[in-house]
Amino acid sequence: MDPALLLLSLIVFLPVIAAVIIAFIPASQVDMIRYVTLAATVTVLVLCVIGFGVDPLGMGWSQDSPTAYDIAQ
């Protein structure tokens, strides 16, 4: 499977999976619902940063393709 397709699928379907998990947690366990929501949100954020092409450890871009700003100059 193409890594980009896998990444995009995870970004799209991970919130759906988290919503299904949250639907089965009793309403009395508010903290558990919050933790599952937080975990899903942080995971999707990290996947989006990876998909966007930012290298979080190097504080730079992991792709060297020209941007619209570079082309306009």
N, C-alpha and C positions, 0 to 999 in steps of 0.2 A: 504494500500500500504506500502511496505517495506520502511523505512526511507532512507536506503542506495540507493535504486533504485530511490527514489525521488530526493535525493541529486545529484546523477550522471546524472539524466535526466535534472535537472536544470543547471548543469555545462555544459552539451553538448548543450542544446537547447536555453539557454539564449542569447548567441551571435547571434544565428540565428534570434531570435525574435527582438533583437536590430538592426540587419541589415535590417530587414523588416521595422521597424519603421523609421530608418534613410533613407531608400529609398523613403519614402513619405514626408520627410522634404525638402522644397525647398532649392536649392543650395545657395541661397542668405543668408540663415540663418546659417552661418558658426558656430557661437557660440552655437546655439542649437544642431547642429550635434556633436560638441565637448563635450557638456555636456551629451548628451545621450550616447556617446561612453565612456566617463569617468565613468558614473554611471554603465554601463554594465560591464566594466572592473573591477571596484572595487568590484562589487557584485560577479563576478565570482572568483576573488581573495579570498574574504572572504569565499565563499563556498568551494574553494579548500583547504584553511587552515583548515576549519572545517572537511572536508573529510579526510584530511591527519592525523588528530588526535592530532593537537596541541591545547592546551588550551591557548588562547591568554591572558586571565586575570591571569592565574596562572604561566605563562611562563614555562610550562612543558608539558609533554605528558599526554593526557587523556586516553591513552591505555597502559596497562602494559604488552603487549605481547613481547616476546623476539625478538630481531632483529638478522640479520645475523652476526653482530659484536659480540653479546652476545653468540651466538652458537659457533662461531669460537674460543672463548677463553677457 
